[in-house]
């Protein structure tokens, strides 16, 4: 792990792919979980990303040097430890998205197999980005779908609740926005509510299990 200063109130931890971990993202989530367990009052927020973890500090409680010592003492958990430690969300999906058939064809599988593989995968909320409530979901277990190409032409408006795939990720669009991901279905489960005490449904480390509402 490499540490970078971000002003006088934050550290950016750059995580490579340590031995035993399937990806750098898994290592980031393991470190995030460990620091949540430590619950140091000087840590204001933890912001994981694909290969980094940003640690926001209260300098009156925890200095940059103190945070570095805390990291040295805490260390990265072994890969055999649980990664994520969050809630599990069961999300009903209508698998009738506009890209479902073309995407299945490009992957060399049937639409039924695409649905089975997507709903048969347990997805982990790796990190948020792009829009409030938008989380990049990585395959934690199950068949997965490999690497999915983005659309050659992004759409100017994708409706809220769109269930999508791109690269190694799945996601649910929390609100209407432009986007170039492949839309395979829709859910009525809200992923962002600005009026709620906790606006985002997910947080990093949560697990997501999609299921076909037509065959539940």
WOFENDA-V262113 format. One record per residue. NEAR is the number of other C-alpha atoms within 8 Angstrom. Layout:
<<NEAR> <NEAR>>
//
This chain:
<<6> <6> <8> <8> <8> <8> <5> <7> <10> <12> <12> <12> <12> <11> <13> <7> <10> <9> <5> <7> <10> <6> <8> <13> <11> <11> <15> <15> <14> <14> <11> <11> <12> <11> <10> <7> <6> <6> <7> <6> <7> <10> <12> <9> <7> <10> <8> <15> <11> <9> <11> <11> <14> <11> <13> <11> <13> <11> <10> <6> <7> <12> <10> <12> <6> <8> <9> <8> <8> <8> <8> <7> <6> <8> <7> <8> <8> <6> <9> <5> <7> <7> <10> <12> <8> <9> <7> <8> <8> <8> <10> <11> <13> <11> <10> <8> <12> <8> <9> <14> <9> <7> <9> <12> <10> <7> <7> <6> <9> <9> <10> <6> <8> <11> <10> <8> <12> <11> <11> <12> <14> <13> <13> <14> <16> <16> <13> <15> <9> <5> <7> <9> <13> <13> <13> <12> <13> <11> <12> <8> <8> <9> <8> <10> <9> <6> <8> <10> <7> <10> <8> <5> <5> <9> <8> <7> <8> <11> <9> <10> <14> <15> <15> <13> <14> <12> <9> <11> <11> <12> <11> <12> <15> <14> <8> <9> <10> <9> <9> <10> <10> <13> <12> <14> <14> <12> <11> <7> <7> <8> <13> <11> <9> <6> <5> <6> <4> <6> <10> <11> <9> <9> <10> <14> <14> <14> <13> <13> <13> <13> <11> <12> <8> <5> <4> <5>>
//
